[in-house]
């Protein structure tokens, strides 16, 4: 049902497999399109301790050459060249240079940092009020990112729940929280920025896709377009749980999804 997996990573960041190995694994699936979307290099002052190659600036050109070579020669699945851009608004100049540096098919925008606070590794034990304030800031920033014109897809649109799952769901029950999420979704719809439905969360202990079920009907009502990604960091999860994602999307009235070529969207039937 889903022919394209737009979100995948390699050993250049913190994946487990080479570019060639990831593509070989994709050939064993039913995919027609496979998108490489390695993490973007990070600006000075930011770091991800999981990366084996520092801030990725030294290895990204090699990664790009490998993917562009595959894009020229691969037959099935065809290869798309993407990047998961770390959205750091204080370094917009840095982001703009990255986005224009290569002939990307698409840019996935991801919020991993709120200021210098790392969502993936920061302290989440400082109380509910502090967590709620971060959720507010996260969706406010998501609206700005979606409206920026710099990204084509908003990645895992509730990544903020990664280390505070139960607290996030308490926040999500509040009417003002839903209004804040809705504003971010409306910004996506207005800008034509797709929302990613990701199976990555189904591999977490809480076994819930991104975004949470409560967000899908809001997205449908706002007229948001969607794309699909596994956020795979290894060969065993490419297109993982896509049947579940397709079922959830159809249940909320989504009948098509987007892929991108040379930064132009194209709809495929779901």
C-alpha positions in Angstrom: 0.0 0.0 0.0 2.9 2.4 0.8 5.4 2.5 -2.0 7.9 5.0 -0.6 10.0 5.1 2.6 11.4 8.6 2.8 13.2 8.5 6.2 16.3 6.4 6.6 19.8 6.6 8.1 23.2 5.1 7.7 26.4 4.4 9.6 27.5 7.9 8.8 25.4 9.2 11.7 24.3 6.6 14.2 22.9 4.0 11.9 24.1 0.4 11.8 24.6 -0.1 8.1 26.4 1.4 5.1 24.6 3.2 2.3 25.1 0.2 0.0 23.8 -2.2 2.7 20.7 -0.1 3.3 19.9 0.0 -0.4 20.4 -3.8 -0.7 17.9 -4.3 2.1 15.4 -2.0 0.5 15.6 -4.1 -2.7 14.2 -7.0 -0.7 11.1 -5.0 0.2 8.1 -4.1 -2.0 9.2 -0.4 -2.1 9.2 1.4 -5.4 11.0 4.5 -3.9 13.7 4.6 -1.2 14.7 7.9 0.3 18.1 8.4 2.0 17.7 11.2 4.5 20.8 11.3 6.6 21.0 13.8 9.5 22.4 17.2 8.6 25.8 18.4 9.8 25.4 20.4 13.1 26.6 24.0 13.6 29.3 24.9 16.1 28.0 24.6 19.6 25.7 21.7 18.9 26.6 18.0 19.1 24.9 14.6 19.2 26.8 12.1 21.3 25.4 9.2 19.3 27.1 10.2 16.1 30.3 8.2 15.4 31.6 11.0 13.1 31.3 14.1 15.2 29.1 16.8 13.8 28.9 15.0 10.4 30.5 17.9 8.5 33.5 15.9 7.6 31.7 12.9 6.2 28.5 14.4 4.7 30.1 15.0 1.3 31.1 11.4 1.0 27.6 10.3 2.0 26.1 12.7 -0.6 28.3 11.3 -3.4 27.3 7.7 -2.6 23.6 8.5 -2.6 23.8 10.6 -5.8 25.6 7.7 -7.5 22.9 5.3 -6.4 20.2 7.8 -7.6 21.7 7.7 -11.1 21.9 3.9 -11.4 19.3 2.3 -9.1 16.3 0.8 -10.8 14.0 -0.7 -8.1 13.5 0.8 -5.8 14.5 4.2 -7.2 16.6 6.3 -4.9 15.6 9.7 -3.6 18.2 12.0 -2.1 17.0 13.7 1.1 18.3 15.2 4.3 16.9 15.4 7.8 17.6 19.0 8.7 18.1 19.8 12.3 16.0 22.9 12.8 18.0 25.4 14.7 16.4 28.8 14.1 19.2 30.7 15.7 21.5 29.4 12.9 19.2 30.0 9.9 22.2 31.1 7.8 23.8 27.7 8.5 20.6 25.8 7.6 20.1 27.8 4.4 23.7 26.9 3.2 23.1 23.2 3.9 19.8 23.1 2.0 21.3 24.7 -1.0 24.6 22.8 -1.0 23.3 19.7 -2.8 20.6 18.8 -5.3 18.2 17.3 -2.7 14.9 15.8 -3.7 13.4 16.7 -0.3 14.3 18.1 3.1 12.8 16.7 6.2 12.7 19.2 9.0 13.2 17.8 12.5 13.2 19.6 15.9 15.7 17.9 18.1 16.7 21.0 20.0 14.8 23.7 21.8 17.5 26.4 22.1 20.5 24.4 23.3 18.2 21.8 25.1 18.5 18.4 23.4 15.1 16.7 23.4 16.8 13.3 23.0 19.3 13.5 25.8 18.3 16.5 28.0 17.0 16.2 31.6 13.2 15.4 31.7 13.0 14.9 35.5 12.6 18.6 36.3 8.8 18.5 36.8 5.6 18.6 34.8 5.4 22.4 34.4 8.9 22.4 32.8 7.9 19.6 30.5 4.6 21.3 29.5 6.5 24.5 28.7 8.8 22.5 26.4 5.8 21.0 24.6 4.3 24.4 24.1 7.6 25.7 22.7 8.0 22.6 20.5 4.7 23.1 18.6 5.2 26.9 18.4 8.6 26.2 16.7 7.0 23.5 14.5 4.6 26.1 13.1 7.5 28.4 12.3 9.5 25.6 10.7 6.6 24.5 8.5 6.0 28.0 7.3 9.6 28.7 6.6 9.6 27.3 3.1 12.9 25.5 3.9 11.5 22.0 4.5 9.2 19.7 2.6 8.3 17.3 5.5 7.9 17.7 9.2 9.6 14.7 10.8 8.1 12.5 13.6 5.7 15.4 14.7 5.6 14.4 18.3 9.3 13.5 18.8 9.1 15.5 22.0 7.4 12.6 23.7 10.6 10.5 23.4 11.6 10.6 27.0 8.4 11.9 28.6 5.6 9.7 27.0 3.1 9.7 29.9 3.6 13.4 30.7 3.2 14.3 27.0 -0.1 12.5 26.9 -1.3 14.4 30.0 -0.4 17.6 28.2 -2.2 16.5 25.1 -5.5 16.1 26.9 -5.7 19.9 27.5 -7.8 22.0 25.1 -5.1 24.7 24.9 -2.5 22.0 24.0 -4.7 20.7 21.2 -5.1 24.3 19.9 -1.4 24.7 19.9 -0.9 21.5 17.9 -3.7 22.5 15.6 -1.9 25.8 14.8 1.2 23.9 13.8 -0.9 21.7 11.6 -2.6 24.6 10.0 0.8 26.1 9.3 1.8 22.9 7.5 -1.4 22.9 5.4 -1.0 26.5 4.4 2.6 26.1 3.4 2.1 22.7 1.7 4.5 21.1 4.1 3.8 17.4 4.6 3.5 15.7 8.0 5.4 12.5 8.4 3.7 9.5 9.7 6.5 7.4 11.2 6.7 3.8 12.4 9.8 4.7 14.6 7.7 4.9 17.7 6.3 1.4 17.2 9.8 0.2 17.9 9.9 2.1 21.2 8.8 0.5 24.5 5.5 2.5 24.4 4.7 1.1 20.9 3.0 4.2 19.5 3.6 5.6 16.0 4.4 9.3 15.4 2.2 11.2 15.6 0.0 10.1 18.5 -3.5 8.9 17.6 -5.1 12.1 18.9 -3.1 14.2 16.4 -4.2 12.3 13.2 -7.8 13.6 13.1 -6.6 17.1 13.8 -4.2 16.8 10.8 -6.9 15.5 8.6 -9.3 18.3 9.6 -6.6 20.9 8.8 -6.0 19.5 5.3 -2.5 18.5 6.0 -0.7 16.3 3.4 1.2 13.3 4.6 4.3 11.2 3.8 5.6 8.0 5.3 9.0 7.1 6.9 10.4 4.3 9.0 13.3 6.4 10.4 15.2 3.2 10.0 18.7 3.1 11.5 19.4 -0.5 10.3 18.5 -2.9 7.5 15.8 -4.7 9.6 13.3 -1.9 9.9 13.1 -0.4 6.4 9.4 0.1 5.6 8.7 -1.5 9.0 5.1 -1.6 10.2 3.9 0.3 7.1 0.7 -1.8 6.9 -0.2 -0.4 10.3 0.6 3.2 9.2 -1.5 2.8 6.1 -4.4 1.5 8.1 -4.3 4.4 10.5 -4.0 6.9 7.8 -6.9 5.5 5.8 -9.0 5.4 9.0 -8.7 9.1 9.3 -9.6 9.9 5.7 -6.1 10.1 4.1 -6.3 8.6 0.6 -2.9 9.7 -0.8 0.6 10.6 0.3 3.5 12.7 -1.0 6.9 11.9 -2.4 9.3 14.5 -3.6 11.6 14.8 -6.6 13.8 17.8 -7.0 11.9 19.5 -4.2 8.6 19.1 -6.1 5.8 17.1 -4.5 4.0 14.2 -6.2 0.9 12.5 -4.8 0.6 8.7 -4.8 -2.6 6.8 -4.0 -2.8 5.1 -0.6 
